[in-house]
Amino acid sequence: MARFKSLIIVCHGRSGSTLLQGILNAIPGFLIRGENHDFAAGLYMAYRRIKRAASAPQAARLGRTDDPSVPWYGAADIDQQQLLADMTILMRNVLVPRAQQSSVLCYGFKEIRFPQGAPKFLSYTTFLRSIMPELAVVLLTRNHESLARSGWWKKEPKDRLIRRFAKADAARMAYIAQHKDHSFHIEYEDICVQGPQTHALFDFLDVPYATERVTEVLTIKHGNAKNPLADYDDDEDETPEGDDEDEFADPED
């Protein structure tokens, strides 16, 4: 039995996340999907807007929201816990086909579009933990120089890229350090050689390490990779991740 019921891979584009996705999907009972333009960010914003509506200053000044003659009529009556419960069901149904619902032990996805600043990353991850049961947060990093050399980033100045990677990884590493009970950091370079971090990831997930199965996955082309054991390149999305976090901003910011 896996230790976690859901899992997310937090990463940058071209960090080897499709390879890690493949390795995790080789674990019996695991179903880790690829990128989805971070559709859960929409759920996050919906939940935050509902919370803001329920505690709107206008509603507080009026003293009641149960009168149909006031602008915020009904805002305080919205069941926020029920909303989270419904979102939990939605997340699983989106990620797990109905035919596989009974056989999947751990489900999730990888994404390159997580917020990069520490406060927003913490807020968003906390939200995901409320709609994805027993969530494991797996942070995948790769040498920043190697990331910046990818042709996928050719329109971005190298120095700016490396600063962006460093800022995001620092925030995410701080989260890992403070939440070791449900989060784990692994480097792409370690995966390629089945190093100690890769073995430790399986221990963290409480699943047996299958050397032959992992080795087989490493020989398979993932994403745009020409050779997964050499100059690995993945994440086929047409647009690189940006540093614009408007979708995580408060509606009135």
MIPALO-665797 format. One record per residue (C-alpha): x, y, z; residue number from 1. Coordinates in Angstrom, 2 decimals, decimal comma. Each point is the difference from the previous one (the first is absolute). Example, Ala and Ser with C-alpha at 12.3 -4.5 7.8 and 13.67 -1.06 7.14 Angstrom:
2
px|py|pz|num
12,30|-4,50|7,80|1
1,37|3,44|-0,66|2
//
This chain:
253
px|py|pz|num
0,00|0,00|0,00|1
1,41|3,37|-1,05|2
0,60|2,58|2,70|3
-1,77|2,76|-1,95|4
-3,27|0,03|-1,92|5
0,93|2,88|-2,31|6
3,17|1,63|-1,31|7
1,18|3,06|-1,90|8
3,32|0,56|-1,75|9
1,13|3,62|0,28|10
2,62|0,92|-2,60|11
1,31|2,29|-2,72|12
-0,39|-0,65|-3,69|13
2,82|-2,17|-1,35|14
0,85|-1,37|3,44|15
-0,64|-3,67|-0,79|16
-3,50|-0,07|1,43|17
-1,41|-2,24|-2,73|18
2,68|-2,55|0,85|19
-0,90|0,16|3,70|20
-3,65|-0,27|-0,98|21
0,84|-3,20|-1,91|22
1,90|-1,48|2,95|23
-2,87|0,69|2,40|24
-2,55|-1,47|-2,41|25
2,05|-3,21|-0,02|26
-0,97|-0,49|3,65|27
-3,05|-2,30|0,21|28
-3,10|1,99|0,92|29
1,50|3,41|-0,85|30
-1,58|2,30|-2,58|31
1,93|3,27|-0,34|32
-1,27|2,11|-2,86|33
1,92|2,52|-2,05|34
-0,50|3,76|-0,16|35
-3,49|1,47|-0,23|36
0,73|3,76|-0,10|37
-0,46|-0,20|3,77|38
-3,78|-0,12|-0,18|39
-0,09|-0,27|3,80|40
1,03|3,67|0,12|41
-3,54|0,80|-1,13|42
-1,40|-1,97|2,92|43
2,38|1,83|2,33|44
-1,21|3,39|-1,22|45
-3,65|-1,10|0,20|46
0,48|-1,08|3,62|47
1,79|3,24|0,92|48
-2,75|2,08|-1,60|49
-2,67|-1,89|1,94|50
1,92|0,62|3,23|51
0,31|3,68|-0,83|52
-3,68|0,26|-0,81|53
-0,95|-1,58|3,32|54
2,14|2,49|1,91|55
-0,43|3,02|-2,26|56
0,29|3,33|1,84|57
-3,24|1,10|-1,62|58
-1,78|-3,01|1,43|59
1,48|0,63|3,43|60
-1,14|3,62|-0,04|61
-3,51|-1,03|-0,91|62
0,01|-2,46|2,86|63
-1,91|-2,71|-1,89|64
0,00|-1,82|-3,34|65
-3,29|-1,86|0,40|66
-2,10|2,88|-1,32|67
-0,66|-0,08|-3,78|68
0,07|3,78|-0,03|69
3,74|0,20|0,81|70
2,78|-0,32|-2,62|71
1,76|-2,97|1,65|72
-3,15|-2,03|0,52|73
0,85|-3,63|0,78|74
3,79|0,43|0,08|75
0,31|-1,15|3,58|76
-2,19|-3,04|-0,64|77
2,38|-1,63|-2,46|78
1,35|-3,21|1,53|79
3,75|0,32|-0,53|80
0,77|-3,46|1,35|81
-2,51|-1,52|-2,40|82
1,62|1,96|-2,82|83
3,38|-1,55|0,88|84
-1,58|-3,46|0,18|85
-1,53|0,47|-3,46|86
3,35|1,22|-1,36|87
1,66|-3,10|1,44|88
-2,37|-2,22|-1,97|89
0,49|2,13|-3,12|90
3,80|-0,24|0,19|91
-0,06|-3,77|0,24|92
-2,56|-0,37|-2,79|93
2,03|2,27|-2,28|94
3,25|-1,89|0,63|95
-1,28|-3,56|0,36|96
-2,26|-1,62|-2,62|97
-3,12|-1,61|1,42|98
1,17|-3,47|-1,06|99
3,17|0,39|2,09|100
-1,51|1,54|3,14|101
0,20|-3,23|1,99|102
3,52|-1,01|-1,05|103
1,87|3,30|0,40|104
1,69|0,34|3,39|105
1,73|3,33|-0,60|106
-0,89|2,60|-2,64|107
1,27|3,42|-0,93|108
1,78|2,06|-2,63|109
3,15|1,91|-0,84|110
-0,02|3,71|-0,72|111
2,47|2,75|-0,88|112
-2,43|2,86|0,68|113
-0,01|0,10|3,78|114
0,44|3,48|1,56|115
3,65|0,88|0,54|116
-0,17|2,30|3,02|117
0,09|-1,59|3,46|118
-3,29|1,40|1,42|119
-2,06|-0,90|-3,06|120
1,62|-3,41|-0,34|121
-0,82|-0,76|3,63|122
-3,57|1,25|-0,38|123
-0,61|-1,98|-3,19|124
1,59|-3,20|1,30|125
-2,04|0,26|3,20|126
-3,13|0,27|-2,15|127
0,99|-3,04|-2,08|128
0,47|-1,98|3,20|129
-3,62|0,80|0,87|130
-1,36|-1,48|-3,27|131
2,55|-2,78|-0,64|132
-0,03|-2,52|2,87|133
3,26|-0,91|1,74|134
1,98|1,99|-2,57|135
3,71|-0,52|-0,65|136
1,86|3,02|-1,40|137
3,02|-1,08|-2,07|138
2,36|2,79|-1,04|139
2,15|-0,79|-3,02|140
2,97|2,23|-0,75|141
2,75|0,00|-2,60|142
3,27|1,89|-0,36|143
-0,98|3,55|-0,94|144
2,70|0,34|-2,65|145
-1,28|-3,15|-1,69|146
-3,56|1,26|0,13|147
0,94|3,35|-1,51|148
1,81|-1,68|-2,91|149
-3,20|-1,62|-1,23|150
-1,22|1,33|-3,34|151
-3,43|0,29|1,59|152
1,29|3,04|1,91|153
1,85|1,60|-2,94|154
-2,07|3,21|0,12|155
0,89|0,63|3,64|156
3,30|1,61|1,11|157
2,08|-2,62|1,78|158
0,75|2,11|3,07|159
-3,66|0,80|0,48|160
-0,94|-3,66|-0,32|161
2,51|-1,12|2,60|162
-1,20|2,67|2,43|163
-3,58|-1,14|-0,53|164
0,87|-3,66|0,52|165
1,98|0,83|3,13|166
-2,81|2,10|1,50|167
-2,66|-2,63|-0,63|168
2,14|-2,88|1,23|169
0,96|1,87|3,15|170
-3,67|0,53|0,88|171
-0,84|-3,60|-0,74|172
2,98|-1,37|1,90|173
-1,07|2,06|3,01|174
-3,40|-1,68|-0,21|175
1,66|-3,44|-0,18|176
2,12|0,76|3,05|177
-3,06|0,97|2,03|178
-2,29|-2,81|-1,19|179
2,15|-3,12|-0,10|180
-2,93|-2,18|1,03|181
-1,62|0,35|-3,43|182
2,61|1,52|-2,32|183
3,17|-1,22|-1,69|184
2,76|1,50|-2,16|185
1,71|-1,90|-2,80|186
2,49|1,10|-2,67|187
-0,20|-0,99|-3,64|188
3,68|-0,90|-0,04|189
-0,59|-2,56|2,77|190
-2,87|-1,63|-1,90|191
2,19|-0,61|-3,04|192
2,40|-2,16|2,02|193
-2,59|-1,49|2,37|194
1,84|1,68|2,83|195
-0,79|0,17|3,72|196
-2,70|2,68|-0,40|197
-1,90|-2,20|-2,44|198
0,07|-2,93|2,40|199
-0,95|2,33|2,87|200
-3,01|1,24|-1,99|201
-1,38|-3,53|-0,09|202
0,61|-0,32|3,75|203
-1,80|3,32|0,51|204
-2,99|-1,32|-1,97|205
0,22|-3,31|1,88|206
0,12|-2,10|-3,16|207
2,64|-2,60|-0,94|208
2,77|1,04|-2,38|209
0,03|-2,06|-3,19|210
3,38|0,48|-1,65|211
-0,91|-1,80|-3,22|212
-3,20|2,00|-0,44|213
1,72|3,34|0,62|214
2,84|-0,95|-2,34|215
-2,52|-0,84|-2,70|216
-1,70|3,38|0,40|217
3,38|1,74|-0,30|218
0,54|-1,60|-3,41|219
-3,29|1,33|-1,37|220
-0,20|3,36|-1,74|221
-2,10|2,45|2,05|222
-1,18|3,37|-1,25|223
2,55|1,46|-2,43|224
2,86|-2,09|1,34|225
2,47|-1,43|-2,49|226
1,76|-2,03|2,67|227
-1,41|-0,05|3,53|228
3,39|-0,94|1,38|229
1,86|2,83|-1,74|230
-1,27|3,46|-0,92|231
-3,54|-0,37|1,27|232
-2,64|2,47|-1,15|233
-3,72|-0,28|0,65|234
-3,31|1,82|0,56|235
-1,46|0,49|-3,45|236
-2,22|2,96|0,73|237
0,26|2,74|-2,60|238
0,43|2,90|2,45|239
2,66|0,17|2,73|240
-1,05|0,64|3,56|241
-0,16|3,68|0,84|242
0,64|2,04|3,08|243
-3,39|1,69|-0,27|244
-2,15|-1,19|2,88|245
-3,11|2,03|-0,74|246
-2,23|-3,04|0,17|247
1,03|-0,45|3,63|248
-0,62|3,64|0,89|249
-2,96|1,14|2,01|250
-2,85|1,24|-2,23|251
0,39|3,54|1,29|252
3,84|0,10|0,10|253
//
